[in-house]
Amino acid sequence: MDKSLKKNTYLDFAATSPVEERVFNAMLPYFREDFGNSSSIHQWGQQSENALENARISVAQKINCKPTEIIFTSGGSESDNLALKGTALARRSLNGANKILISPVEHPAVSETARQLKEVFDFEMEYLKIDEYGRVDLEDLEKRINPEVAIVSIIYGNNEIGTINPIRQLAEICHQALVPIHTDAVQAAAHLRMDVNRDQVDLLSLGAHKFYGPKGVGALFVRSGTPIIPIQTGGNQESELRAGTHNIPYIVGLAEALTITNENMNNYHEKIIPMRDYLIDSVLASIPDSKLTGHPSHRLANHTSFVFQGLDGNELLVILDQNGFACSSGSACKVGNPKPSEVLLNIGLAPEWASGSLRVTLGRTTTMEEINSFIQILPGVVKSLRK
Ligand SMILES: *Cc1c(COP(=O)(O)O)cnc(C)c1O
């Protein structure tokens, strides 16, 4: 059989997920029938405006904030950029605050933005202490927070190692010092109910394609009163924080995808967490010199990640793909990069361990049969690559 016709097993849901059918159907009318510009006065404009504001109300309900606190963006990366740059620059001009605190295991959308703020915009940037699982040290944050800090940004659920941070406790420390805290919840929102009131964060990023919505659309929660300036300037859309004609079908899709995610959260957990734990236990039991990366229990529901000593993770991915399994070595943004992941080095792994990383992330459609056939081939593949 032609190899291109063979359907592989997709185990890379942390990289992206397919658009759910209900989401796709909700989006369709806004491409051709109700295609208006939501800023127009006429009937077409009003229809789009209604769809936009209904989506905003829906997203706000899901994460427990006011509709006016939701800013629609082009995705998780843009939400992170707007949060960090927008707030850091606004806080500096208001209070002279000139420092940025982030964890050393952020997604590049945060870490590279912080780096640019340092190198181009003359902010100081410091990394917070983390433990071996990538959880931020509360005492370290408490020690280092002060009014000179413009913004703190800490990832909610880690895309590479699956670890969930104690966001509420971290946010309390920031609030006592009156410093705004942003969390990148792009990965977490697919697996946990987000509640900005419970968690007390000031800014929170979402991206639809991680929870079975379309790629290229996201949202940023901005608590009212948080200092922030727009990063993309132009028209006065999104409370003058994000210029550009609204992408109504995608925004409608994001709202629908988040609704479905939250509706099914309990059933999803019941199904997927035992599969995740079975996969983790089986891999560690069947492969010598293997380690789980990230926290064993404070961990995203679908997320498994490992390191195998003395092999090349990219080679492993190629052989797994040939065997019919689509996995990842960490972040999808690292394709073609032979260096071990910064995140893995920063949780303290030696390079000869960190180079042999594998991330296997499950999804709504993943079955026990798929997990079992994966577990059957993995030990042999690892062994052959170690020779
Ligand atoms: C995927 C991801 C992003 C980037 O989101 P895009 O919508 O792809 O731009 C940012 N942060 C985390 C944690 C992610 O998993």
The ligand as a MOL file (V3000), in Angstrom:
LIG
                    3D

  0  0  0     0  0            999 V3000
M  V30 BEGIN CTAB
M  V30 COUNTS 15 15 0 0 0
M  V30 BEGIN ATOM
M  V30 1 C 0.2580 26.6430 21.4910 0
M  V30 2 C 0.7020 27.5060 22.6090 0
M  V30 3 C 0.9270 28.8840 22.4290 0
M  V30 4 C 0.8080 29.5410 21.0750 0
M  V30 5 O -0.5260 29.6090 20.6590 0
M  V30 6 P -0.8740 29.8520 19.1020 0
M  V30 7 O -2.3660 29.9660 19.1010 0
M  V30 8 O -0.3790 28.6430 18.3880 0
M  V30 9 O -0.1890 31.1070 18.6960 0
M  V30 10 C 1.3090 29.6290 23.5150 0
M  V30 11 N 1.4670 29.0680 24.7200 0
M  V30 12 C 1.2580 27.7660 24.9520 0
M  V30 13 C 1.4370 27.2100 26.3170 0
M  V30 14 C 0.8770 26.9340 23.9020 0
M  V30 15 O 0.6920 25.6300 24.1240 0
M  V30 END ATOM
M  V30 BEGIN BOND
M  V30 1 1 1 2
M  V30 2 1 2 3
M  V30 3 2 2 14
M  V30 4 1 3 4
M  V30 5 2 3 10
M  V30 6 1 4 5
M  V30 7 1 5 6
M  V30 8 2 6 7
M  V30 9 1 6 8
M  V30 10 1 6 9
M  V30 11 1 10 11
M  V30 12 2 11 12
M  V30 13 1 12 13
M  V30 14 1 12 14
M  V30 15 1 14 15
M  V30 END BOND
M  V30 END CTAB
M  END
